[in-house]
Amino acid sequence: MTTEKPTIRWGIVATGLISSWFVQDLVLSRSDAKANHIVQAVGSSSLEKGKAFVATHIPGTAPTVYGTYEQVYADPDVDVVYIGTPHAFHKENCLDAIRHGKNILCEKAFTLNVAEAREVFEAAEKKGVFVMEAMWTRFFPLVKTLQKLLHTDKVIGDVHRVFCDFGLKIDIASLPAESRYKDLSLGAGSLLDIGIYSLTWGLVGLGQAEKPKVVASQHLIHGVDVASSMVISFSGGQQGILTSSTNARTARNFCRIEGTKGIVVVEGDAASVPGFFTVYLDGSEEGKKYDFEKPGRGFYWEADAVALDINVGRKQNEDTMPWVETIRVLEILDEVRRQGGARFPQEE
Ligand SMILES: NC(=O)c1ccc[n+]([C@@H]2O[C@H](COP(=O)([O-])OP(=O)(O)OC[C@H]3O[C@@H](n4cnc5c(N)ncnc54)[C@H](OP(=O)(O)O)[C@@H]3O)[C@@H](O)[C@H]2O)c1
C-alpha cells in the first residue's frame, strides 16, 4: 500500500470572495495535509480580473488564467472544478463542467432548489464524475469530534433539542441592485446564504437520518428574506429551532444542543466557522471545553476529502456530504420557502 499523498489539480470558477478564501487555504502549508493541492487554472468573466485574483490572493503560483469558465472545464490538466459563483448559477456551471467530464466541488447552497440539484446529480451519475456540495463546516475536526461525543459516546445522553442562529448585520437597502444579497435572480436571502448553516447544525446535532417535518416563517422585504425561522421535528420528538437573519449579528455562542444528561454550547465567529464547544453535564457548574487548532480558514479539510475521494474513484463523498444529504437539505429549504413565501424568478 502506498503512503504517498494524492496530488489534485484545481480549476477555480469565479473570482469572488469565497473563491479567494478557498484558494488561499489550498496553497497553505500544513503538516497534516492529506493531499497536495495545485491551483491549475482560474476562470473569470474577464482575463484581467482573473490575473488580479492570482496576483492578490495566491502570489507565487502560476495557474493558467482564462477569461471564460468554459476554458477551465475544457482544460485537460484540471482534475476538479471548484464553483464559487452565486447560487443561481450553480446548476448551469455544474452541468457545463459535467458535460466536459469534470469532477466538481460546488459552493453552498448547492442549487436554488431541490429540482435543480436532482438534475445535476442525474447528469453526474450518467457521466460518472464526482460531485460534492462545499458544505465545508461539516468537515471540521470540531464537528467530527462533536458528532462522536453526541451520537456514539452519548456524553449528554439522548439529544432532543438544538438551537442555532446565524445572523449577520447587512444593510441590504444600501447595496447595489446587482448585489447577490439583494438580487432575487441571484438567489438573494438569508436562508440559502446563512440559514443553511443553522439547518446544518440542527441536522448534525440531532443526528437523525430521516426527513423531518418543517414549520417555518420568513420576513420578506421586496421578496428577499431578511429573517427565516424554522422548527424541524423528527418522529422521536427531537426538535431543531433554527434561524437566520440579516438584521443583526449573532452572539458568539451560536448553538446550544440539549440532551437528557446535559448540554453542549458551540461558539465561534459564526455558525460557518465554529471555534470551540463546551460540554456542561447536569449538576455541574464547570464545563469541559474542546478547543481546536485551525490554521487559515479551514477550507482545506473539505478539499482534502475531495482529493481522497477522487483518488480512489468515488463519485460522491459518502462519509460527510453525500448526495442524499444535499437533497435532504434542499428539500427542507424548499419547504421553508413554500411556507415563508420566498421565491426566485427562475421558479415563476
Ligand atoms: N463557504 C462559505 O463560507 C461561503 C462564504 C461566502 C459565500 N459562499 C457561497 O459562494 C457563492 C459566491 O459567494 P461570494 O460571496 O464569493 O460572491 P461574490 O463575492 O459576489 O462573487 C461571486 C463571483 O461569481 C462570478 N459571477 C458570475 N456571474 C455573476 C453575476 N451575475 N453576479 C455576480 N457574480 C457573478 C463573479 O466572478 P468572475 O467575475 O470572476 O466570473 C463573482 O466575483 C455563493 O453561492 C455563496 O453562498 C460560501
The ligand as an SDF file (V2000), in Angstrom:
LIG
                    3D

 48 52  0  0  0  0  0  0  0  0999 V2000
  -18.4940   28.5050    2.2380 N   0  0  0  0  0  0  0  0  0  0  0  0
  -18.6070   29.7580    2.6730 C   0  0  0  0  0  0  0  0  0  0  0  0
  -18.2330   30.0970    3.7930 O   0  0  0  0  0  0  0  0  0  0  0  0
  -19.1570   30.7790    1.7730 C   0  0  0  0  0  0  0  0  0  0  0  0
  -18.9710   32.1190    2.0930 C   0  0  0  0  0  0  0  0  0  0  0  0
  -19.4490   33.0460    1.2120 C   0  0  0  0  0  0  0  0  0  0  0  0
  -20.1280   32.6310    0.0790 C   0  0  0  0  0  0  0  0  0  0  0  0
  -20.3390   31.3240   -0.1880 N   0  0  0  0  0  0  0  0  0  0  0  0
  -21.0820   30.8870   -1.3870 C   0  0  0  0  0  0  0  0  0  0  0  0
  -20.2470   31.1370   -2.5170 O   0  0  0  0  0  0  0  0  0  0  0  0
  -21.0240   31.6500   -3.5980 C   0  0  0  0  0  0  0  0  0  0  0  0
  -20.4210   33.0020   -4.0330 C   0  0  0  0  0  0  0  0  0  0  0  0
  -20.4180   33.9100   -2.9520 O   0  0  0  0  0  0  0  0  0  0  0  0
  -19.3860   35.1280   -2.8700 P   0  0  0  0  0  0  0  0  0  0  0  0
  -19.6260   35.7900   -1.5630 O   0  0  0  0  0  0  0  0  0  0  0  0
  -17.9970   34.6780   -3.1920 O   0  0  0  0  0  0  0  0  0  0  0  0
  -19.9460   36.0560   -4.0380 O   0  0  0  0  0  0  0  0  0  0  0  0
  -19.1940   37.2390   -4.8100 P   0  0  0  0  0  0  0  0  0  0  0  0
  -18.0780   37.7850   -3.9710 O   0  0  0  0  0  0  0  0  0  0  0  0
  -20.2520   38.1390   -5.2950 O   0  0  0  0  0  0  0  0  0  0  0  0
  -18.5030   36.5010   -6.0380 O   0  0  0  0  0  0  0  0  0  0  0  0
  -19.2300   35.7820   -6.9790 C   0  0  0  0  0  0  0  0  0  0  0  0
  -18.4200   35.6580   -8.2650 C   0  0  0  0  0  0  0  0  0  0  0  0
  -19.2130   34.9250   -9.1910 O   0  0  0  0  0  0  0  0  0  0  0  0
  -18.9870   35.4010  -10.5150 C   0  0  0  0  0  0  0  0  0  0  0  0
  -20.2640   35.7640  -11.1460 N   0  0  0  0  0  0  0  0  0  0  0  0
  -20.7300   35.2550  -12.3040 C   0  0  0  0  0  0  0  0  0  0  0  0
  -21.8760   35.8170  -12.6540 N   0  0  0  0  0  0  0  0  0  0  0  0
  -22.1660   36.7130  -11.7040 C   0  0  0  0  0  0  0  0  0  0  0  0
  -23.2310   37.6380  -11.5290 C   0  0  0  0  0  0  0  0  0  0  0  0
  -24.2370   37.7690  -12.4090 N   0  0  0  0  0  0  0  0  0  0  0  0
  -23.2270   38.4270  -10.4410 N   0  0  0  0  0  0  0  0  0  0  0  0
  -22.2250   38.3070   -9.5300 C   0  0  0  0  0  0  0  0  0  0  0  0
  -21.1920   37.4490   -9.6630 N   0  0  0  0  0  0  0  0  0  0  0  0
  -21.1570   36.6800  -10.7520 C   0  0  0  0  0  0  0  0  0  0  0  0
  -18.0510   36.5930  -10.4040 C   0  0  0  0  0  0  0  0  0  0  0  0
  -16.7410   36.1250  -10.6710 O   0  0  0  0  0  0  0  0  0  0  0  0
  -15.9970   36.3940  -12.0710 P   0  0  0  0  0  0  0  0  0  0  0  0
  -16.2920   37.8110  -12.4630 O   0  0  0  0  0  0  0  0  0  0  0  0
  -14.5830   36.1390  -11.7650 O   0  0  0  0  0  0  0  0  0  0  0  0
  -16.5580   35.4270  -13.0780 O   0  0  0  0  0  0  0  0  0  0  0  0
  -18.1230   36.9880   -8.9420 C   0  0  0  0  0  0  0  0  0  0  0  0
  -16.9410   37.5680   -8.4940 O   0  0  0  0  0  0  0  0  0  0  0  0
  -22.4730   31.7140   -3.1010 C   0  0  0  0  0  0  0  0  0  0  0  0
  -23.1670   30.5730   -3.5390 O   0  0  0  0  0  0  0  0  0  0  0  0
  -22.3310   31.7010   -1.5780 C   0  0  0  0  0  0  0  0  0  0  0  0
  -23.4260   31.1070   -0.9120 O   0  0  0  0  0  0  0  0  0  0  0  0
  -19.8400   30.3920    0.6290 C   0  0  0  0  0  0  0  0  0  0  0  0
  1  2  1  0
  2  3  2  0
  2  4  1  0
  4  5  1  0
  4 48  2  0
  5  6  2  0
  6  7  1  0
  7  8  2  0
  8  9  1  0
  8 48  1  0
  9 10  1  0
  9 46  1  0
 10 11  1  0
 11 12  1  0
 11 44  1  0
 12 13  1  0
 13 14  1  0
 14 15  2  0
 14 16  1  0
 14 17  1  0
 17 18  1  0
 18 19  2  0
 18 20  1  0
 18 21  1  0
 21 22  1  0
 22 23  1  0
 23 24  1  0
 23 42  1  0
 24 25  1  0
 25 26  1  0
 25 36  1  0
 26 27  1  0
 26 35  1  0
 27 28  2  0
 28 29  1  0
 29 30  1  0
 29 35  2  0
 30 31  1  0
 30 32  2  0
 32 33  1  0
 33 34  2  0
 34 35  1  0
 36 37  1  0
 36 42  1  0
 37 38  1  0
 38 39  2  0
 38 40  1  0
 38 41  1  0
 42 43  1  0
 44 45  1  0
 44 46  1  0
 46 47  1  0
M  CHG  2   8   1  16  -1
M  END
$$$$
